[in-house]
Amino acid sequence: MSAADAPLLVTPRSERVRQVAALGRRAVRDRSGTFLVEGPQAVRELLTHAAGSARACYLTDAALQRHPDIVEAVEAAGVPTWRCTDEVLAAMGDTGAPQGMVAVADRVDVPLDVALDAVGPAGFAVVLTHVRDPGNAGTVLRGASAFGAAAVLVSEASVDVHNPKVVRSTVGALFHLPVSVGTPAAELLAACRARGIRLLAADASGGTPLPDADLGGPHAWVMGNEAWGLPPEVLQGCDDVVSIPISRAESLNLAMAATVCLHASAARP
């Protein structure tokens, strides 16, 4: 059946709509193993890079006409599809204005070993420890994708990468590279060391300025909490503590600092 012939949902309080909307809660995501993907760009990236994880797609008739490439991808992947009124789609999404389209997908995180395998002999990764702000986490994921990081490793104490705000902030980058979640920070660092991946803590206290940092070989940038940074035990567990030279600002926020460090790794000879 083509998307244009899909059944139409018109009742915002229907059981199906409530089930989709409930994915805004972490407990529901954890129990169902699924999450919400909002907006055409994120849905497009889902279908391009992880079509096998797409469970359902919901779109308005206007979006059906506006995004023929996405409709074609939905039909090619055989994803169950429903047409919706604007009111129904607003009730499903976290924003209230999901630009005419949402999808439900299986979780895309991978086991830690799989993510570490992706780093290989010369790649670089990002380790997020106790990162709580969804926008920061999503922006770091987006930067990791943009600058060619091999993987992102997210500690158990960090924000859920399937949180709707994180997913929106990644603008689809969540589907571009392996992301491992749920491992305690100490175990993440130990697993990297066991693979020969050098650990570079990004911290204002660092004695090594970024231009002098050794970025040869496999390495991982270790980024800390937005408010208090990296705890002493994490700093001590890293091979080097690297600071970013800045001229006029007192400091950079997490997402900005991660972007600068990732660019440096991508630009290495």
Stockholm file with secondary structure:
# STOCKHOLM 1.0

chainA/1-269         MSAADAPLLVTPRSERVRQVAALGRRAVRDRSGTFLVEGPQAVRELLTHAAGSARACYLTDAALQRHPDIVEAVEAAGVPTWRCTDEVLAAMGDTGAPQGMVAVADRVDVPLDVALDAVGPAGFAVVLTHVRDPGNAGTVLRGASAFGAAAVLVSEASVDVHNPKVVRSTVGALFHLPVSVGTPAAELLAACRARGIRLLAADASGGTPLPDADLGGPHAWVMGNEAWGLPPEVLQGCDDVVSIPISRAESLNLAMAATVCLHASAARP
#=GR chainA/1-269 SS CCGGGSCEECCTTSHHHHHHHGGGSHHHHHHHTEEEEESHHHHHHHHHHCGGGEEEEEEEHHHHHHCHHHHHHHHHHTCCEEEECHHHHHHHSSSSCCTTEEEEEECCCCCHHHHHHHHTTTCEEEEECSCCCHHHHHHHHHHHHHTTCSEEEEETTSCCTTSHHHHHHHTTGGGTSCEEEEECHHHHHHHHHHTTCEEEEECTTCSEEGGGSCCCSSEEEEECBTTTBSCHHHHHTSSEEEECCCSSSSCCCHHHHHHHHHHHHHTCC
#=GC SS_cons         CCGGGSCEECCTTSHHHHHHHGGGSHHHHHHHTEEEEESHHHHHHHHHHCGGGEEEEEEEHHHHHHCHHHHHHHHHHTCCEEEECHHHHHHHSSSSCCTTEEEEEECCCCCHHHHHHHHTTTCEEEEECSCCCHHHHHHHHHHHHHTTCSEEEEETTSCCTTSHHHHHHHTTGGGTSCEEEEECHHHHHHHHHHTTCEEEEECTTCSEEGGGSCCCSSEEEEECBTTTBSCHHHHHTSSEEEECCCSSSSCCCHHHHHHHHHHHHHTCC
//
